[in-house]
């Protein structure tokens, strides 16, 4: 007869949503103990299936380092929605315990109130450097898994939005040609501080299902999908804390943004073109 915990693990692995619903109805200390006892990937899967309010109650019971690991494995927007439900000091600690890239992305979302565009973006997006050549661009596309994206944004050295390239246009061209030869003007961008109602009326939605979002320095920080915007405008927000952001958190957010910039610059650093299948 299988061990009870092994059976619970099997059920959690195959039916994470059902387990999540059960844990939401359980005392938060018991639910958090179970989440902490299972393997990390399963912990994140269960949290991903919970409503943010209940996930936050579990996260708040966990050791900070463990909570940081689980949050780091979540989609940034969902991780941000969870930590919005905890107190300010605890929020700062949780973001600080996340991996550097994950913390940077979540911090970008948390620095904006839920009433503006910046809180609803997807900060995880593929980009290419403006000054690269086709060989390097193709190598990056293969290495980073960008092949699923038909349109890839291009940024300058300061992360400013230069435009975009279509993946189809790069398929059968000379490898030594500069990427800028294929650059197209990006659709009108949204400012991260724009209110949701104003963003919803933007005329660029007529021809696009997502738009680039820039900060007040015109740096590209993510994209906003129209479906997400519509849901944000029409959906209830009363369960989400909107008590402002502490000075400590703003310092952390700024530091995390600089950390993300470092990560992106490292990723976009000029590399020698690869040969073989990655070069063409």
Phi and psi in degrees as GROMACS dihedral restraints (atoms count N, CA, C in turn):
[ dihedral_restraints ]
;  ai    aj    ak    al  type     phi  dphi    fc
    3     4     5     6     1   -67.2    20    10
    4     5     6     7     1   146.8    20    10
    6     7     8     9     1   -58.7    20    10
    7     8     9    10     1   143.9    20    10
    9    10    11    12     1   -59.4    20    10
   10    11    12    13     1   -40.2    20    10
   12    13    14    15     1   -69.1    20    10
   13    14    15    16     1   -39.3    20    10
   15    16    17    18     1   -61.6    20    10
   16    17    18    19     1   -38.4    20    10
   18    19    20    21     1   -65.9    20    10
   19    20    21    22     1   -40.7    20    10
   21    22    23    24     1   -63.1    20    10
   22    23    24    25     1   -38.8    20    10
   24    25    26    27     1   -62.5    20    10
   25    26    27    28     1   -43.7    20    10
   27    28    29    30     1   -63.4    20    10
   28    29    30    31     1   -42.1    20    10
   30    31    32    33     1   -65.2    20    10
   31    32    33    34     1   -42.4    20    10
   33    34    35    36     1   -64.3    20    10
   34    35    36    37     1   -36.5    20    10
   36    37    38    39     1   -71.5    20    10
   37    38    39    40     1   -34.0    20    10
   39    40    41    42     1   -94.9    20    10
   40    41    42    43     1   -22.8    20    10
   42    43    44    45     1  -136.0    20    10
   43    44    45    46     1    61.6    20    10
   45    46    47    48     1   -61.3    20    10
   46    47    48    49     1   -32.4    20    10
   48    49    50    51     1   -67.8    20    10
   49    50    51    52     1   -40.3    20    10
   51    52    53    54     1   -65.4    20    10
   52    53    54    55     1   -42.0    20    10
   54    55    56    57     1   -64.3    20    10
   55    56    57    58     1   -40.3    20    10
   57    58    59    60     1   -60.6    20    10
   58    59    60    61     1   -43.6    20    10
   60    61    62    63     1   -62.6    20    10
   61    62    63    64     1   -39.8    20    10
   63    64    65    66     1   -64.7    20    10
   64    65    66    67     1   -44.3    20    10
   66    67    68    69     1   -66.8    20    10
   67    68    69    70     1   -31.3    20    10
   69    70    71    72     1   -63.7    20    10
   70    71    72    73     1   -28.2    20    10
   72    73    74    75     1   -90.9    20    10
   73    74    75    76     1    -4.5    20    10
   75    76    77    78     1   -94.8    20    10
   76    77    78    79     1   160.2    20    10
   78    79    80    81     1   -56.6    20    10
   79    80    81    82     1   140.9    20    10
   81    82    83    84     1   -62.5    20    10
   82    83    84    85     1   -31.2    20    10
   84    85    86    87     1   -69.1    20    10
   85    86    87    88     1   -38.1    20    10
   87    88    89    90     1   -69.9    20    10
   88    89    90    91     1   -41.3    20    10
   90    91    92    93     1   -63.7    20    10
   91    92    93    94     1   -43.6    20    10
   93    94    95    96     1   -67.6    20    10
   94    95    96    97     1   -34.4    20    10
   96    97    98    99     1   -63.6    20    10
   97    98    99   100     1   -40.4    20    10
   99   100   101   102     1   -66.4    20    10
  100   101   102   103     1   -45.2    20    10
  102   103   104   105     1   -59.0    20    10
  103   104   105   106     1   -37.6    20    10
  105   106   107   108     1   -77.5    20    10
  106   107   108   109     1   -19.0    20    10
  108   109   110   111     1   -86.9    20    10
  109   110   111   112     1   -21.2    20    10
  111   112   113   114     1   -90.0    20    10
  112   113   114   115     1   165.2    20    10
  114   115   116   117     1   -56.5    20    10
  115   116   117   118     1   151.9    20    10
  117   118   119   120     1   -56.7    20    10
  118   119   120   121     1   -42.0    20    10
  120   121   122   123     1   -64.8    20    10
  121   122   123   124     1   -33.7    20    10
  123   124   125   126     1   -73.8    20    10
  124   125   126   127     1   -36.7    20    10
  126   127   128   129     1   -58.2    20    10
  127   128   129   130     1   -46.8    20    10
  129   130   131   132     1   -66.1    20    10
  130   131   132   133     1   -36.9    20    10
  132   133   134   135     1   -63.6    20    10
  133   134   135   136     1   -41.1    20    10
  135   136   137   138     1   -67.1    20    10
  136   137   138   139     1   -46.5    20    10
  138   139   140   141     1   -59.4    20    10
  139   140   141   142     1   -38.5    20    10
  141   142   143   144     1   -62.4    20    10
  142   143   144   145     1   -26.6    20    10
  144   145   146   147     1   -91.7    20    10
  145   146   147   148     1    -6.8    20    10
  147   148   149   150     1   -90.5    20    10
  148   149   150   151     1   157.6    20    10
  150   151   152   153     1   -68.6    20    10
  151   152   153   154     1   142.8    20    10
  153   154   155   156     1   -52.9    20    10
  154   155   156   157     1   -39.7    20    10
  156   157   158   159     1   -59.8    20    10
  157   158   159   160     1   -45.6    20    10
  159   160   161   162     1   -74.6    20    10
  160   161   162   163     1   -37.3    20    10
  162   163   164   165     1   -60.5    20    10
  163   164   165   166     1   -39.1    20    10
  165   166   167   168     1   -64.7    20    10
  166   167   168   169     1   -37.5    20    10
  168   169   170   171     1   -63.1    20    10
  169   170   171   172     1   -36.7    20    10
  171   172   173   174     1   -71.2    20    10
  172   173   174   175     1   -46.5    20    10
  174   175   176   177     1   -57.0    20    10
  175   176   177   178     1   -38.9    20    10
  177   178   179   180     1   -66.3    20    10
  178   179   180   181     1   -20.6    20    10
  180   181   182   183     1   -87.3    20    10
  181   182   183   184     1   -15.4    20    10
  183   184   185   186     1   -87.8    20    10
  184   185   186   187     1   159.1    20    10
  186   187   188   189     1   -60.7    20    10
  187   188   189   190     1   145.2    20    10
  189   190   191   192     1   -59.6    20    10
  190   191   192   193     1   -42.3    20    10
  192   193   194   195     1   -66.1    20    10
  193   194   195   196     1   -39.2    20    10
  195   196   197   198     1   -67.0    20    10
  196   197   198   199     1   -44.5    20    10
  198   199   200   201     1   -60.1    20    10
  199   200   201   202     1   -39.3    20    10
  201   202   203   204     1   -62.9    20    10
  202   203   204   205     1   -38.0    20    10
  204   205   206   207     1   -64.3    20    10
  205   206   207   208     1   -46.3    20    10
  207   208   209   210     1   -66.4    20    10
  208   209   210   211     1   -41.8    20    10
  210   211   212   213     1   -65.0    20    10
  211   212   213   214     1   -34.9    20    10
  213   214   215   216     1   -63.5    20    10
  214   215   216   217     1   -26.1    20    10
  216   217   218   219     1   -85.7    20    10
  217   218   219   220     1    -5.4    20    10
  219   220   221   222     1   -89.8    20    10
  220   221   222   223     1   159.3    20    10
  222   223   224   225     1   -60.6    20    10
  223   224   225   226     1   134.3    20    10
  225   226   227   228     1   -52.1    20    10
  226   227   228   229     1   -42.7    20    10
  228   229   230   231     1   -64.9    20    10
  229   230   231   232     1   -35.5    20    10
  231   232   233   234     1   -73.9    20    10
  232   233   234   235     1   -39.8    20    10
  234   235   236   237     1   -59.6    20    10
  235   236   237   238     1   -41.4    20    10
  237   238   239   240     1   -63.8    20    10
  238   239   240   241     1   -39.6    20    10
  240   241   242   243     1   -66.0    20    10
  241   242   243   244     1   -29.6    20    10
  243   244   245   246     1   -71.0    20    10
  244   245   246   247     1   -51.9    20    10
  246   247   248   249     1   -72.0    20    10
  247   248   249   250     1   -14.4    20    10
  249   250   251   252     1   -64.6    20    10
  250   251   252   253     1   -20.4    20    10
  252   253   254   255     1   -87.3    20    10
  253   254   255   256     1    -6.7    20    10
  255   256   257   258     1  -103.3    20    10
  256   257   258   259     1   165.4    20    10
  258   259   260   261     1   -62.7    20    10
  259   260   261   262     1   160.5    20    10
  261   262   263   264     1   -59.4    20    10
  262   263   264   265     1   -48.2    20    10
  264   265   266   267     1   -63.2    20    10
  265   266   267   268     1   -43.4    20    10
  267   268   269   270     1   -64.9    20    10
  268   269   270   271     1   -37.7    20    10
  270   271   272   273     1   -59.6    20    10
  271   272   273   274     1   -46.3    20    10
  273   274   275   276     1   -59.5    20    10
  274   275   276   277     1   -42.6    20    10
  276   277   278   279     1   -66.3    20    10
  277   278   279   280     1   -40.5    20    10
  279   280   281   282     1   -64.9    20    10
  280   281   282   283     1   -45.1    20    10
  282   283   284   285     1   -63.6    20    10
  283   284   285   286     1   -38.7    20    10
  285   286   287   288     1   -65.6    20    10
  286   287   288   289     1   -23.1    20    10
  288   289   290   291     1   -88.5    20    10
  289   290   291   292     1    -7.9    20    10
  291   292   293   294     1   -78.2    20    10
  292   293   294   295     1   163.5    20    10
  294   295   296   297     1   -61.2    20    10
  295   296   297   298     1   156.1    20    10
  297   298   299   300     1   -58.4    20    10
  298   299   300   301     1   -48.4    20    10
  300   301   302   303     1   -63.1    20    10
  301   302   303   304     1   -42.2    20    10
  303   304   305   306     1   -65.5    20    10
  304   305   306   307     1   -42.6    20    10
  306   307   308   309     1   -61.9    20    10
  307   308   309   310     1   -39.9    20    10
  309   310   311   312     1   -61.8    20    10
  310   311   312   313     1   -43.6    20    10
  312   313   314   315     1   -69.8    20    10
  313   314   315   316     1   -41.9    20    10
  315   316   317   318     1   -67.8    20    10
  316   317   318   319     1   -39.3    20    10
  318   319   320   321     1   -62.5    20    10
  319   320   321   322     1   -36.8    20    10
  321   322   323   324     1   -59.8    20    10
  322   323   324   325     1   -43.5    20    10
  324   325   326   327     1   -67.9    20    10
  325   326   327   328     1   -40.6    20    10
  327   328   329   330     1   -74.8    20    10
  328   329   330   331     1   -18.5    20    10
  330   331   332   333     1   -74.9    20    10
  331   332   333   334     1    -9.7    20    10
  333   334   335   336     1  -110.5    20    10
  334   335   336   337     1   139.5    20    10
  336   337   338   339     1   -68.9    20    10
  337   338   339   340     1   160.8    20    10
  339   340   341   342     1   -68.5    20    10
  340   341   342   343     1    -9.0    20    10
  342   343   344   345     1   -86.1    20    10
  343   344   345   346     1    -1.9    20    10
  345   346   347   348     1  -124.5    20    10
  346   347   348   349     1   166.0    20    10
  348   349   350   351     1   -57.0    20    10
  349   350   351   352     1   -41.5    20    10
  351   352   353   354     1   -58.3    20    10
  352   353   354   355     1   -24.7    20    10
  354   355   356   357     1   -78.3    20    10
  355   356   357   358     1    -9.8    20    10
  357   358   359   360     1  -119.9    20    10
  358   359   360   361     1     8.0    20    10
  360   361   362   363     1   -77.9    20    10
  361   362   363   364     1   163.9    20    10
  363   364   365   366     1  -100.8    20    10
  364   365   366   367     1   107.5    20    10
  366   367   368   369     1   -81.7    20    10
  367   368   369   370     1    -3.5    20    10
  369   370   371   372     1   -98.3    20    10
  370   371   372   373     1    97.2    20    10
  372   373   374   375     1  -140.4    20    10
  373   374   375   376     1   148.7    20    10
  375   376   377   378     1   -75.7    20    10
  376   377   378   379     1   139.9    20    10
  378   379   380   381     1  -138.8    20    10
  379   380   381   382     1   157.5    20    10
  381   382   383   384     1  -126.5    20    10
  382   383   384   385     1   149.5    20    10
  384   385   386   387     1   -77.7    20    10
  385   386   387   388     1   142.4    20    10
  387   388   389   390     1   -61.1    20    10
  388   389   390   391     1   -33.6    20    10
  390   391   392   393     1   -94.2    20    10
  391   392   393   394     1    14.4    20    10
  393   394   395   396     1   -90.1    20    10
  394   395   396   397     1   167.6    20    10
  396   397   398   399     1  -104.1    20    10
  397   398   399   400     1   171.0    20    10
  399   400   401   402     1   -60.4    20    10
  400   401   402   403     1   -39.4    20    10
  402   403   404   405     1   -58.6    20    10
  403   404   405   406     1   -46.2    20    10
  405   406   407   408     1   -67.6    20    10
  406   407   408   409     1   -40.3    20    10
  408   409   410   411     1   -60.1    20    10
  409   410   411   412     1   -44.6    20    10
  411   412   413   414     1   -65.1    20    10
  412   413   414   415     1   -40.0    20    10
  414   415   416   417     1   -61.5    20    10
  415   416   417   418     1   -42.0    20    10
  417   418   419   420     1   -65.8    20    10
  418   419   420   421     1   -42.4    20    10
  420   421   422   423     1   -60.0    20    10
  421   422   423   424     1   -42.7    20    10
  423   424   425   426     1   -70.6    20    10
  424   425   426   427     1   -45.4    20    10
  426   427   428   429     1   -67.7    20    10
  427   428   429   430     1   -39.9    20    10
  429   430   431   432     1   -92.8    20    10
  430   431   432   433     1    -0.7    20    10
  432   433   434   435     1    75.9    20    10
  433   434   435   436     1    27.3    20    10
  435   436   437   438     1   -77.4    20    10
  436   437   438   439     1    -4.7    20    10
  438   439   440   441     1   -64.3    20    10
  439   440   441   442     1   -15.1    20    10
  441   442   443   444     1   -81.2    20    10
  442   443   444   445     1    -6.5    20    10
  444   445   446   447     1  -106.1    20    10
  445   446   447   448     1   122.4    20    10
  447   448   449   450     1   -79.4    20    10
  448   449   450   451     1   -18.2    20    10
  450   451   452   453     1  -133.5    20    10
  451   452   453   454     1   126.3    20    10
  453   454   455   456     1  -121.1    20    10
  454   455   456   457     1   128.1    20    10
  456   457   458   459     1   -74.8    20    10
  457   458   459   460     1   149.7    20    10
  459   460   461   462     1  -118.5    20    10
  460   461   462   463     1   134.3    20    10
  462   463   464   465     1  -124.8    20    10
  463   464   465   466     1   155.0    20    10
  465   466   467   468     1   -88.9    20    10
  466   467   468   469     1  -171.3    20    10
  468   469   470   471     1   -63.9    20    10
  469   470   471   472     1   -22.9    20    10
  471   472   473   474     1   -99.1    20    10
  472   473   474   475     1    16.0    20    10
  474   475   476   477     1    66.4    20    10
  475   476   477   478     1    18.8    20    10
  477   478   479   480     1   -74.6    20    10
  478   479   480   481     1   144.0    20    10
  480   481   482   483     1   -75.4    20    10
  481   482   483   484     1   116.1    20    10
  483   484   485   486     1   -95.5    20    10
  484   485   486   487     1   -25.1    20    10
  486   487   488   489     1   151.1    20    10
  487   488   489   490     1  -152.9    20    10
  489   490   491   492     1  -147.6    20    10
  490   491   492   493     1   161.4    20    10
  492   493   494   495     1  -123.0    20    10
  493   494   495   496     1   148.7    20    10
  495   496   497   498     1   -93.5    20    10
  496   497   498   499     1   132.3    20    10
  498   499   500   501     1   -57.1    20    10
  499   500   501   502     1   -38.5    20    10
  501   502   503   504     1   -59.5    20    10
  502   503   504   505     1   -36.1    20    10
  504   505   506   507     1   -69.1    20    10
  505   506   507   508     1   -16.8    20    10
  507   508   509   510     1   -98.9    20    10
  508   509   510   511     1    -0.7    20    10
  510   511   512   513     1   -69.4    20    10
  511   512   513   514     1   -39.0    20    10
  513   514   515   516     1  -134.7    20    10
  514   515   516   517     1    62.0    20    10
  516   517   518   519     1  -130.7    20    10
  517   518   519   520     1   163.7    20    10
  519   520   521   522     1   -62.0    20    10
  520   521   522   523     1   136.1    20    10
  522   523   524   525     1   -69.2    20    10
  523   524   525   526     1   -23.0    20    10
  525   526   527   528     1   -92.0    20    10
  526   527   528   529     1     3.7    20    10
  528   529   530   531     1   -74.5    20    10
  529   530   531   532     1   144.0    20    10
  531   532   533   534     1   -72.3    20    10
  532   533   534   535     1   145.0    20    10
  534   535   536   537     1   -60.8    20    10
  535   536   537   538     1   -31.6    20    10
  537   538   539   540     1   -60.5    20    10
  538   539   540   541     1   -22.5    20    10
  540   541   542   543     1   -62.9    20    10
  541   542   543   544     1   -21.5    20    10
  543   544   545   546     1  -111.6    20    10
  544   545   546   547     1     9.7    20    10
  546   547   548   549     1   -71.0    20    10
  547   548   549   550     1   133.9    20    10
  549   550   551   552     1  -118.6    20    10
  550   551   552   553     1   153.1    20    10
  552   553   554   555     1   -65.1    20    10
  553   554   555   556     1   133.6    20    10
  555   556   557   558     1   -72.6    20    10
  556   557   558   559     1   151.1    20    10
  558   559   560   561     1   -61.5    20    10
  559   560   561   562     1   156.7    20    10
  561   562   563   564     1   -50.1    20    10
  562   563   564   565     1   131.4    20    10
  564   565   566   567     1   -86.6    20    10
  565   566   567   568     1   160.1    20    10
  567   568   569   570     1  -105.9    20    10
  568   569   570   571     1   142.4    20    10
  570   571   572   573     1   -78.1    20    10
  571   572   573   574     1   139.8    20    10
  573   574   575   576     1   -60.7    20    10
  574   575   576   577     1   -28.4    20    10
  576   577   578   579     1   -87.1    20    10
  577   578   579   580     1     4.8    20    10
  579   580   581   582     1   -70.8    20    10
  580   581   582   583     1   136.7    20    10
  582   583   584   585     1   -66.4    20    10
  583   584   585   586     1   153.0    20    10
  585   586   587   588     1   -62.1    20    10
  586   587   588   589     1   -40.8    20    10
  588   589   590   591     1   -63.7    20    10
  589   590   591   592     1   -41.4    20    10
  591   592   593   594     1   -67.5    20    10
  592   593   594   595     1   -42.4    20    10
  594   595   596   597     1   -61.3    20    10
  595   596   597   598     1   -35.7    20    10
  597   598   599   600     1   -63.9    20    10
  598   599   600   601     1   -27.6    20    10
  600   601   602   603     1   -89.4    20    10
  601   602   603   604     1     1.6    20    10
  603   604   605   606     1   -62.8    20    10
  604   605   606   607     1   130.7    20    10
  606   607   608   609     1   -68.1    20    10
  607   608   609   610     1   -17.9    20    10
  609   610   611   612     1   -68.0    20    10
  610   611   612   613     1   -14.7    20    10
  612   613   614   615     1   -70.3    20    10
  613   614   615   616     1   -16.0    20    10
  615   616   617   618     1   -62.6    20    10
  616   617   618   619     1   -29.9    20    10
  618   619   620   621     1  -121.9    20    10
  619   620   621   622     1     8.0    20    10
  621   622   623   624     1  -141.0    20    10
  622   623   624   625     1   142.5    20    10
  624   625   626   627     1   -97.6    20    10
  625   626   627   628     1    -5.6    20    10
  627   628   629   630     1  -148.8    20    10
  628   629   630   631     1   152.9    20    10
  630   631   632   633     1  -131.6    20    10
  631   632   633   634     1   147.2    20    10
  633   634   635   636     1   -70.2    20    10
  634   635   636   637     1   149.1    20    10
  636   637   638   639     1  -122.5    20    10
  637   638   639   640     1   132.2    20    10
  639   640   641   642     1  -119.8    20    10
  640   641   642   643     1   155.7    20    10
  642   643   644   645     1   -87.3    20    10
  643   644   645   646     1  -172.1    20    10
  645   646   647   648     1   -69.2    20    10
  646   647   648   649     1   -13.0    20    10
  648   649   650   651     1   -98.6    20    10
  649   650   651   652     1    11.2    20    10
  651   652   653   654     1    67.4    20    10
  652   653   654   655     1    21.9    20    10
  654   655   656   657     1   -86.7    20    10
  655   656   657   658     1   138.0    20    10
  657   658   659   660     1   -71.0    20    10
  658   659   660   661     1   123.2    20    10
  660   661   662   663     1  -120.0    20    10
  661   662   663   664     1    -6.5    20    10
  663   664   665   666     1   163.6    20    10
  664   665   666   667     1  -170.2    20    10
  666   667   668   669     1  -129.6    20    10
  667   668   669   670     1   153.8    20    10
  669   670   671   672     1  -120.8    20    10
  670   671   672   673     1   125.6    20    10
  672   673   674   675     1   -88.1    20    10
  673   674   675   676     1   144.6    20    10
  675   676   677   678     1   -61.9    20    10
  676   677   678   679     1   -39.7    20    10
  678   679   680   681     1   -62.1    20    10
  679   680   681   682     1   -39.2    20    10
  681   682   683   684     1   -66.4    20    10
  682   683   684   685     1   -42.3    20    10
  684   685   686   687     1   -61.3    20    10
  685   686   687   688     1   -45.2    20    10
  687   688   689   690     1   -60.9    20    10
  688   689   690   691     1   -42.3    20    10
  690   691   692   693     1   -65.5    20    10
  691   692   693   694     1   -38.1    20    10
  693   694   695   696     1   -65.8    20    10
  694   695   696   697     1   -38.2    20    10
  696   697   698   699     1   -71.2    20    10
  697   698   699   700     1   -39.9    20    10
  699   700   701   702     1   -94.2    20    10
  700   701   702   703     1   -19.6    20    10
  702   703   704   705     1   -80.9    20    10
  703   704   705   706     1   157.8    20    10
  705   706   707   708     1   -71.4    20    10
  706   707   708   709     1   141.4    20    10
  708   709   710   711     1  -123.5    20    10
  709   710   711   712     1     7.1    20    10
  711   712   713   714     1   -67.4    20    10
  712   713   714   715     1   -20.2    20    10
  714   715   716   717     1   -87.9    20    10
  715   716   717   718     1    -3.9    20    10
  717   718   719   720     1  -100.1    20    10
  718   719   720   721     1   132.3    20    10
  720   721   722   723     1   -69.7    20    10
  721   722   723   724     1   134.3    20    10
  723   724   725   726     1  -131.9    20    10
  724   725   726   727     1    51.3    20    10
  726   727   728   729     1   -91.8    20    10
  727   728   729   730     1    19.3    20    10
  729   730   731   732     1    86.5    20    10
  730   731   732   733     1   178.2    20    10
  732   733   734   735     1  -122.7    20    10
  733   734   735   736     1   132.7    20    10
  735   736   737   738     1   -71.7    20    10
  736   737   738   739     1   159.6    20    10
  738   739   740   741     1   -60.0    20    10
  739   740   741   742     1   -39.2    20    10
  741   742   743   744     1   -60.0    20    10
  742   743   744   745     1   -43.0    20    10
  744   745   746   747     1   -67.8    20    10
  745   746   747   748     1   -37.8    20    10
  747   748   749   750     1   -61.9    20    10
  748   749   750   751     1   -38.9    20    10
  750   751   752   753     1   -62.1    20    10
  751   752   753   754     1   -43.3    20    10
  753   754   755   756     1   -64.3    20    10
  754   755   756   757     1   -42.1    20    10
  756   757   758   759     1   -61.8    20    10
  757   758   759   760     1   -42.3    20    10
  759   760   761   762     1   -65.0    20    10
  760   761   762   763     1   -42.1    20    10
  762   763   764   765     1   -63.8    20    10
  763   764   765   766     1   -40.6    20    10
  765   766   767   768     1   -67.3    20    10
  766   767   768   769     1   -34.9    20    10
  768   769   770   771     1   -63.3    20    10
  769   770   771   772     1   -44.0    20    10
  771   772   773   774     1   -63.0    20    10
  772   773   774   775     1   -36.0    20    10
  774   775   776   777     1   -63.8    20    10
  775   776   777   778     1   -41.9    20    10
  777   778   779   780     1   -64.2    20    10
  778   779   780   781     1   -39.4    20    10
  780   781   782   783     1   -60.8    20    10
  781   782   783   784     1   -40.7    20    10
  783   784   785   786     1   -62.6    20    10
  784   785   786   787     1   -43.6    20    10
  786   787   788   789     1   -60.7    20    10
  787   788   789   790     1   -44.7    20    10
  789   790   791   792     1   -67.1    20    10
  790   791   792   793     1   -40.7    20    10
  792   793   794   795     1   -64.4    20    10
  793   794   795   796     1   -39.0    20    10
  795   796   797   798     1   -62.6    20    10
  796   797   798   799     1   -42.9    20    10
  798   799   800   801     1   -64.7    20    10
  799   800   801   802     1   -32.4    20    10
  801   802   803   804     1   -97.5    20    10
  802   803   804   805     1     4.4    20    10
  804   805   806   807     1   -59.3    20    10
  805   806   807   808     1   142.8    20    10
  807   808   809   810     1   -63.7    20    10
  808   809   810   811     1   129.5    20    10
  810   811   812   813     1  -124.5    20    10
  811   812   813   814     1   153.2    20    10
  813   814   815   816     1   -62.5    20    10
  814   815   816   817     1   139.6    20    10
  816   817   818   819     1   -57.1    20    10
  817   818   819   820     1   141.0    20    10
  819   820   821   822     1   -86.0    20    10
  820   821   822   823     1   157.1    20    10
  822   823   824   825     1  -107.1    20    10
  823   824   825   826     1   178.0    20    10
  825   826   827   828     1    72.6    20    10
  826   827   828   829     1  -145.4    20    10
  828   829   830   831     1   -64.8    20    10
  829   830   831   832     1   -28.9    20    10
  831   832   833   834     1   -77.8    20    10
  832   833   834   835     1   -20.0    20    10
  834   835   836   837     1   -87.2    20    10
  835   836   837   838     1   -16.1    20    10
